[in-house]
Amino acid sequence: MPTQSSYMRVDVRCPFYKGDEHRRRIICEGIVDRSTISLSFGSSKDFSVQANTFCCNRYQNCEIYMMLMASKYDGV
């Protein structure tokens, strides 16, 4: 799935981040191989809060990060 990543890509620390589109959607690694999870936001402000809080800083607190770690990478 092609994505148009914004300038924030250089600040992202989350290992599951795949890209973002138009400051409205964050794309993460999916639960199964060769899949993605997409988070869509109603405003660019909501997008920015999520991206800055979790993708770029405290990614270990993100629900998607925790889900992927528990389901895909537990015991790795």
Secondary structure, DSSP 8 states (H G I E B T S, - for coil): ------GGGGG---TTEEEEETTTEEEEE-SSTT-EEEEE-SSHHHHHHHIIIIITT-GGG-HHHHHHHHHTSTT-
